[in-house]
Amino acid sequence: MREIIMAFQGEMALKGLNRGTFEAKLIKEVRHRLEDLGEFKLRMAQSTLYIQPQDEDIDMDEAFRRVSKVFGIARLSRAAVCEKDFDTICQVAEEYLGQVLRGVKTFKVEAKRSDKTFPMKSPELCRELGAFLLSKHPYLRVDVHNPQLEVMVEIRDFGAYIHGPKFPGAGGLPVGTSGRALNLLSGGIDSPVAAWYMARRGLALHHIHFASPPYTSLRAKLKVVALAREVSEYTGNCMLFVVPYTKPQEYIRDNAPDVLFTVLMRRSMLRIANLVAATTDMQALVTGESLAQVASQTLAALACTDAAQDLPVLRPCIGMDKTEIIAKSREIGTFETSIEPYEDCCTIFTPAHPKTRPTLAEIEEAEAGMPGLTELEAEAAANVEKIRIRIGDDPEL
């Protein structure tokens, strides 16, 4: 009996003439995620990616876990493969799912006959296989509406596939099919969630972080590195750019009105991110901002921030409240790292009463009084530290 992983497309199946591009990206990404586990044969047919191990000792549990985090896959299942012969199908179904059937009380059989040369039609196959399984497990009861286990048989071009329920995949589109963007990774809860959402829409992401030593510690930087590694389980390998931001931040603190400090700092960060993005062919910036969550995220403040540079700023969390963002953070596995109590540069020098409705005119007037800021921003962008993030890296390194 051979076991494979079947990964089923979602919205990719609705693509037109460019569908092949999406499928090629998906195959490349899955192959990359599995390369250190052993050799796999990958084949795309009938909106399904067949992932077949070529070695006997491959860890299929780990392979399934990794594939479940690849964007572009709506559902997936482990399946047994056999010849397109009814007696063989019965034997393999009992061998593969018998133990599971012994742990439930109700089941049903579903059949999908893509290969119309197979002599039995789908209803007949369901009926006969169900009768066979009942003869092996007489305590079972058929429930076609709400079964505890659904036994699925798919008769396809390359064989018969027997599997249990399909599990949810990561969904979305394969990473890299929608362009490249730079994610502002602060170290908080929101920015890793924003990265997850935009990667799910096919963006290839890299990250930028602003460090202000001695006000921020090495532990804060290592926390961000850990977050980038955790997100890379979904987004793939990436680069983390760490900006030495102490001088620009001190300059804004010393020369700008206190009530405008936060918005002025955000504009400065976006300008630096724009400079870094220009050197790496990135087409957008991503932030974890949520409307009205804090003073710098009011509509007026966001308008002032966006006017600082010309790249699109994508904010996937803009309509989410904190409870929703935290729930997603827990789901993708970044929450515990995000709440580690290390200061980031967004939390230092913050005014007690920031202005919530700044105007662009007063922001530009404040920046006109800081003629040295542009030079400091260019210096910071030119001296970024580049940290390569790879899936599976030891988090202690």
N, C-alpha and C positions, 0 to 999 in steps of 0.2 A: 504493500500500500504506500503510495506516494502522497505526501502532504505539501500543499502550496498555500500561498496567501493570495486571495482575490481582492483587488482594490477597485472599487466601483466609482466611476466619475459622477459628478453632480452637474453643476452648470456648464462645465466644459463640454458636455455632450450637446449643448445648444449652440456651440460656436459654428461658424460657417467655414469659409475657405481657409481660414487661419487656424483651424482646429489642430492640424498636424503640428504646428509650432508649440501649442500648449502641451500636447501629448509628449513631444520630444523633451520639453523642459521637465515634465513630470518624471519621465523615465530616467533622465539624467540625475535628478534630485534623489530619487529612490535608490538608484545605483550607488550614489555617493554616500548616502546614509548607511548603507548595508555593507560597504566594501571591506570593513575590517572584521566582519563576522564570517566571511567565507564567500564562495562563488555562488552567484545567483543568475539564473536565466530569466530575463524580463521580456514579456511579449504583450503588446497592446492589441486587443481585438474586441469588437462589439461593446465598446465603451467600458471595457474592463481591463485592468492591468494584472496579468498573471505573473506572480513572483515565485519562481520555482527554485528551491535550493539544489545545488549540484553536489553537495557533500552530506554525508549521513549525520555528522556530529554538529551541525549548525544549531545554534540556540534559537529555535523558532519563537519562543516567548519574547526574547529580546528583539528579534526581527519584527514581530507583530507590533510591539510597543513603539519601535522607531517609526515604522510606516504609518502608524496611527497619528503621528505628529507632522506628517508631510501635508502641506496645503495642496489642494487640488483633488483630494480624495474625500468623497462624501460618506462612503460606508466601506467597510472591509470585513472579511471573514476568512478564517482558516478552513481549508477544504481538503477532502481526500479526492484523489483522481483515480479513475479506473477506465476500463474499456466500456464502450457503449453497447453493453450486453445486459439484459434485465437481470439474469441470475447473478452476474458479477456485481451489479449495482446493489442488489439485496445483501449480498455477502459483505461488501465493503461498508454499506450503511450500518449494518449491525456491528461490525468490527470497530468502526470509527465513532459511532454515537451510542452504542449499546450501554456503556457505563453512564452516560448522561441520562438516557431514557430510564434507567433504573432509579434515578433520583427525582423523577417527576411523576405526576398522576395523569396529566393530559398532554396530548400532542396533536399535531396535524402534519400532513405532507403537502408540500407545494412543489410543483414541477414547472420547469420552463424548457420548452423544446425549441431551441434556436435552429438545430439541425433537423430539418423536416424530412430527412431520409430515415430517421429513426422510426421503426415500425409502430411503436406505441404512441398514441396521442397523450397529451398532458393529463387529461382527466383519468384516463385508463392507468397511466403510470402512477398517479397519486393513489388511486384505489388499490392497485395491486401491491405497491410497496407498503402502503398503510396496513393492508391485511397481513403481509409478511411480518412486519414489525409487531403487530398485535399477537401473532402466533408465538413470537419469541418473548413477549412481555404481556401476558394476558391480563394483568392487573391494570393496564393502561386504559384510558378512555379517550376517544377522539373528540376534540372540541375545535370546531372550525372557526369560532369567533374569538376566543380568548385562550389559546393553548399556552401551557407553560413552556413548551418547546416546539418550535417549528422546524421540521426537517425539510431542507431544500435540496432538490435535485435539478441540476441544470445540464441539459444535453446540448453541448456546444460542438463546434467544428473539430476541436482537438481532443475531445474526450467527454466523459461524464464526470460531473463535479458534485460531491455530496457535502453539505455543510449545515451547520446549525444557524442560529440567528446572525444577522449582520450587525456589526457594531458601528457606532458613529465614528466617522473620521474627522479630520480637522476642517474639512470643507474648503471653500474659497477657490483660489486660483494658484497655480504653481508659482513659487517665488521666482521673480525675475521676468515675468511676462508683462508686467505693468510699468517697468522702469526701475530707476534707482533713487533712493532718498536718504537723507541724513536725519537720524532721530536724536533729539536732545534728551539725553539720559541723565536725569538729575540724581537718581538714587532713591527717589520716593516711590510711592505706590503707582502713580498714574502713568509715568513714561514707559515702563515695560509693557503695560497693557496697551498703550497707544501703538507701540512697536508691533505687538502681536496682531492687532486689528489691521494695520496697514500691510503687514507681510501677508496676511490672509487674503488681501485683495491683489496679491501678486507683486508687491514692491520688494525689490532687493534692498535691504537696509544695512546701513552702517550707523555707528553711534558717535556722538560727540558729548563730552562731559567737561564742565568747567570747574577747575580746582583752584582754591585760593589759599595755599599754605602761607603762613602758619595758622590761618583761621580755620582751615579744614585740614584734617589729619590724613595720614597714610591709610588708616583703617577705612576712612570714607571712600578713598580711591579704590581700595581693594573690594569694598562692598559693591561699587559700580561694576568692577571687572566681573565679580560673581554674578551680578544681575545680567550682564551681557552674555555670559556663558549660559545662564538658565534660559534666556530668551532664544539663544541660538539653537536650542533643541527644536524650535519651530522655524526660525528664520534662516538657519544655516550659518556657515562660517561668515565672519564679518571682521571689520576693523573698528577699533575703539580709539577715537582721537581725544586725548586729554589736553585741554587748553590751560596754560598757566595764566590764570585770570586775576591774580592779586593786584597788579598795577592798575589795570582799567577799573577794577571795582573800587579801589581806594581813591582813585582820581574822581570818580563819580561821587563817592561819599563826601569828599572834601570840597567839591566845587558846584554841586547841584542842590536845588531846594530839597529839603528832607522829604516832603510829602510826594515828590515825583521820583524818588530814588528807584523804586521797584520797576516802574515802567521804563525809565531810562536804562536800567540795567538789562531788562529784557530786550530792548531795542539793540543794545550793544552786543548781547549774546547772539542775536539773530544776524547781525552784520558779520560777526566773526564766523558763525556757522556758514553764511553765504560764501565767505572767502575760502573756507575749507572745502565746501561743496564744489566750488568752481575748479579746484585742483584735482578733483576726483570724478568729474563728470556726473554729478548728482543733480537731479532735476526738481527736487522739492525738499522742504524741511517738514519734520513731523514733531509735534509736541503733545504732551498729555494734558493740555489745558481743558478745563470744564467750565462752561459759562457760569459766571458769578460765584465760583467756588471761593476765590480770594479776591482781594482788591485789584490785582493786576490782571484779572480774568473777567472783568466787566466788559460790556460791549464797547464802551468808549475806550477802555484801556487796550483791548485787543485791536481796535482800529488804529490806535497810535502805534502799537507794536508792529502790525503788518506793514505800515508805511515806511518802516526803516530800511527795507530791502525788497528786491524784486522777485524772489523765488516764491512759488505757492507754499503756503503754510497749511499743512493738513492736520486737523485736530479731530481724530476719530472719537474722542471721549467727550466732545463738546456738549452733547445732550444727555450725558449720564450723570447721575448723582454719585456721591462717594460710596454709598452702599453697593451699588452696581459695579463700580470699579473695583472695590475690594473683593467682591464675589468672583469677578473674572481673574483677579490677581491670585486668589487662592486656587482657582481652577487650573491656571497655567503654571503654578508652582513658583511664583516670584514673591509672594506676600511676606513670608518669613524673613527673607533677606531684605526686603524693602523697609521693614520696620526696625531694623537694627539701628540703635540710637547714635548715629554718627552724623555730625553737622555737614550739610552741603552748602555751597556758596549762596544758594537762594534763601537761606535762613539766617544769614549774618547781615548785620547793618540794617535790618528791616526797620522802617519807621513805625512809631507807635500808632500813628493815624495817617496811613497813606491815602492819597486822593483817589476816589473811586470813579470820578468822571473827568479825567484830564482831557484837555483839548490838544489837537495836534499843534496848534499855534504856540501854546505855552511850552510844549515839549521841545519844539524846534528852537524856541527862544532860549530854553535852558541849555540845549546842546550848543548853541552859538556861543555861550559863555564858557565852553570847554574845548578850546581849539586844539588841545593836545590829545584829545581822546582818539581821534582817527589814527594817529601814529601808534598809540599804545595798542589799539585793536589789531592793526596790521602786524605789529611785533608779536602779539600773542598768537595770531593765526600762523605766523611763520615758524613758531617754536613749539607746535603741538607735539606731544608724545604719541606715537602710534603703537597700539597694542593689538596684536593679531589674536582674534578669538576663534577657536576651533571647537566643533562639536566633540565632546568626549574628553576635552582637556582636563587634567587634574586641577580641581579648584584651589588646591594649596600652592600651585606654581604661579 
